[in-house]
Amino acid sequence: MNDTTRQILTDISKVTSDIEANYPELQKYLSETQSTLPKGNNQSATTINEKELNSYLEELKKMVSEYKDKH
């Protein structure tokens, strides 16, 4: 795993922890936004794709931002 991927995963963890601590009502949407993450046991599914991870991170950030704007 390279440094960029590691940083994206760290950022995902931070945003997810923020949601769990400060916006528990958004937790139900976390599994829906994870659709961009790889699934399965084969090699192509388990390869971490930075583009997909970054997309997931941006989805999380957008979800929190939109929630803050409305509340």
Buried (B, 14 or more C-beta within 10 A) or exposed (E): EEEEBEEBBEBBEEBBEBBEEEBEEBEEBBEEBBEBBEEEEEEEEEEBEBEBBBBBBEBBBEBBEEBEEEE
